[in-house]
Amino acid sequence: MSESRRERLMDIQKREQLKGMLISKFKLKYGNKPTLHKYIDNEVCKFLKNDRLTEENLKNLDNKILKESQLRDKKGDVLSEHKSGRAQSAVQSNRSRASQVSRASQRQQNQKDDVFDRLSNASGARSQVSGLSRAKSASKPMSNKDADA
């Protein structure tokens, strides 16, 4: 094997080791997020292909991955809030419907009670009136005609 070929293979091997190391460091730094893992893999590959390996370029890569991680976290938070908001509103609307039904049935029961009370008061008044008329007729002195009969 020629010396230049050996050097090229060594460079490829070093690049692959560097790539693996960068990917694992960024994955550890930004957490276990499968969607972000693909992004990190792609960005590190692009970085090694296009940019020179300098401290400033590594910082830029880190900032780029950081921004993407924050963006994805925000999206996830908004989605979870939206889902929980929908679930919360569904629970509230179910409670609202149940309370409306409960209030309606309570109103119906109150109306029935009112009608019943009016009827019982009216029939009680009637019985009192008829009782009074019976009492009046019983307390009247008997006329001669009634006594003859």
Order of alpha helices (4+ residues) and beta strands (2+ residues): alpha-alpha-alpha-alpha
